[in-house]
Every structure is written in structure tokens, then in C-alpha cells.
Amino acid sequence: MLSKRLSNITPSFTIGISSKIKKLKEKGLNIINLSIGEPDFFTPDRAKEEAIKAIHNNKTKYDLASGLNELKKVIQNKLLSENGIYYEVDEIVVSSGAKHSITNSLLALLDEGDEVIIPKPYWVSYPEMVKLVGGKPIFVDTEKSNNFKVMVGELKKIVSTKTKAIIISNPSNPAGIIYRKKELIPLVEFCLENNIYIISDEIYEKIRYIDDYKSIAAISDEAKDITITINGLSKSASMTGWRVGYSASNREIAKAISTIQGHLISHPSTISQWAAFGALSYCEEEMKAMVEIYKGRRDKAVSILKEIEPLSFIYPEGAFYLFIDISQLKQNMDYNGSFSVYFVDRLLEESKVAVVPGIAFGMDDYIRISYACGTDELIEGLNRIAEFVHKIKNE
């Protein structure tokens, strides 16, 4: 008999979409895939070279559970120079991707039944990770008028004696919003007053189109003490398959995370860690070039979407997604169950464009598109969406 915890886990919408895309492509159909959350660039050469060098130098043995010291030192320098946060090397733990870093953090913080606040819209795996470790996800509704940024007043309505942590995605997936310092300060003060830890998911931190950015842990020493900063190389250096992420926290939490990781996986792949070392040490210009390309695609997508009535969207300042409000089309569509799933299924079947339903992020009146694809493919996909919406409006 399987574990009871599996009965509470929601299957991945993105995996389901990928399966449908594969079947349609096998039929020879031209599918435009705007659902993928993966950079369409290759890993920079210097990162790959460091991995190859490590293999040839036989750096293939066990190492520290918390990660290679050489990598942790360049992460330490990155956090200080780019984010204005000083962490000791033993306060940094390298894990097998940012998702693993978040799971480790939850394992270190939560007892059975502890609550974790998750603002909507949320990344699809947050609630499932909380449930898998025995916690309880508590969702907080945010307002479109505030660009879906969580406010203290909204937190006051749901906080309880069981609240242990809140997860903040900054820049966010799926909306691409970025919190300003003045917006983060009251959230930090609320968490300090209520003994709530902050898990700050900053995996898209380097993919942003504004300079006004502040890591939560950089706000104050008190903020740093209750914050676990999560980051990695998957998005910024296009290293999704290498699986390297990291957490930075106070020494007590970092030691707990390292202990947990040591028993679960020993440590991440040493070869992947050397690739990450190469990316952080030598590939800054390549990462900046990727961001400029994303920005150009963002601008092109925005210019097209503005002309597609009655769709509206949150203007993204980071990441590589657009979160699009499709609610005005409800009256034109005869659906049962999830509206966004129905919309996405019809769009794929009739227009051969794949996007992600908003219900995957906790908001059924939306869809998410990704511009981590070629510009021509993006334009073609958006034009097909425009034709589909025009057809729906006239049904």
C-alpha cells in the first residue's frame, strides 16, 4: 500500500500539457509551445569547461554535504556584491536545484500540521512540497490592482498560532512581478512580530528588467535572521539539467539543512557544482546577454497582447512569463469544471498553441505563457491566440 501523503498531492498540470504536446507532435502537427518554464539557451561554455576539467582531474569523489567550499565561496561573494548580504560560508548550503533547497528548508522548519502561507498566484510546486513534508499550505488571495503583491492586511486575516513560514517568490512565477523595498519592509515587520520565517525564492533574481530590486535578507539584520534566501543557476545560467541550487540562512537553519541533506542525498553532483562554479565565476556577460534577449521578447509580446481584446495582463518586470486574464471570455464559452483548463485544452486542440492554465497557480481566470522561446515562435503563438480569441468572441 502506498503512502497516504500521496493522496493529497495534485498531479502536475505542466506534465499533463507536455504529454498532450508530445502526442500531437507525433501526429505531425505544428505545435507552438508557450508553456515551458525553461530557458531556450545552452549552458555557457565556461561553465561546461569547468565541469569537463573536474572530470579529467578526477574530482568525482564524495565531498561536503553542504557543497563544495570553492562554490560556496563564489556564492558568498555573489550574495555580498550583488545583493548586499553577507553570509559566512557555513551559512550556505548547495543543493540539487532550488526546488530541493526549498524542500530542505521546509523539512528543517516544519513539524506535522505547521502552516505555510502561500500568496496567490503561486508556483505550482509550493503547496505540494509543503504537503509532502507534513505541513499545511494556507493560501492568501491577493489583488490584481496591487499586481498580486501580498499585503500585510491580507496576512492578518489568515495568520494563526500554527503559522511557521511564508513563501515569497521575487521576481515571481507566474506573474513576473518584483517587490520594492518599501513593500517588503512591512511584510518583514509583520513576520518578525508573529515569529514567521520567510522563504524568499529568488531563482529569477538575475532575470529582471528594472534596477529597483532588494533581497529580503538585505533589508536588515533582523530580516536576514528570519529569511532563507533561495537561488540557483537553472534560470539565470540556463543550467536546468545540471540541478544546482542553494540556500543561505542563519547558522542554525543552515546546519539543520546540511544535516538533512547529508542523510537524504549526501550532496549534489560534484561535477554539476563545478559547472556552477564556472557559471558564477566567468559567465556574467553571457547571463546579461540572455536577459537582454528576454527583455526584447517581453516587449514584443506585450505590444501584441495589448491589441488582443478583451485580454489583460500583469506587466512583467522579471522572469520570462506573462500572466493573462481571460475572465472576460467566460460568457462566450460553455465549460464545466475548470475554466482555464477548458480554455487551454481548446486552444491546444484548435489553434495548436500550448499554454498553462491559471488553476495550476491557484487562479482559474488566467493563463500563463512563457517567452523562453524563439522570437518567431513567440510571435506566431501570440497571433494564433489572437485568432482563437476573435473566434471565441464571435461564437
Salt bridges, closest charged atoms under 4 A:
ASP40 OD2 - ARG297 NH2 2.87
ASP45 OD1 - LYS48 NZ 3.39
GLU49 OE1 - ARG46 NE 3.50
GLU50 OE2 - LYS53 NZ 3.23
GLU82 OE1 - LYS78 NZ 3.25
GLU82 OE1 - LYS206 NZ 2.96
ASP90 OD2 - ARG251 NE 2.95
ASP114 OD1 - LYS162 NZ 3.67
ASP114 OD2 - LYS164 NZ 3.49
GLU128 OE1 - LYS131 NZ 3.13
ASP141 OD1 - LYS120 NZ 3.45
GLU183 OE1 - LYS149 NZ 3.04
GLU205 OE1 - LYS78 NZ 2.88
GLU205 OE2 - ARG208 NH1 3.84
ASP212 OD2 - ARG180 NE 3.10
GLU284 OE1 - LYS206 NZ 3.02
ASP299 OD2 - LYS295 NZ 3.61
ASP299 OD1 - ARG298 NE 2.70
GLU317 OE1 - ARG180 NH1 2.83
ASP325 OD2 - LYS144 NZ 2.89
ASP345 OD1 - LYS20 NZ 2.65
GLU350 OE2 - ARG346 NE 2.65
GLU350 OE1 - LYS391 NZ 2.44
ASP365 OD1 - LYS330 NZ 2.87
GLU380 OE2 - ARG384 NE 2.88
GLU395 OE2 - ARG346 NH2 2.62
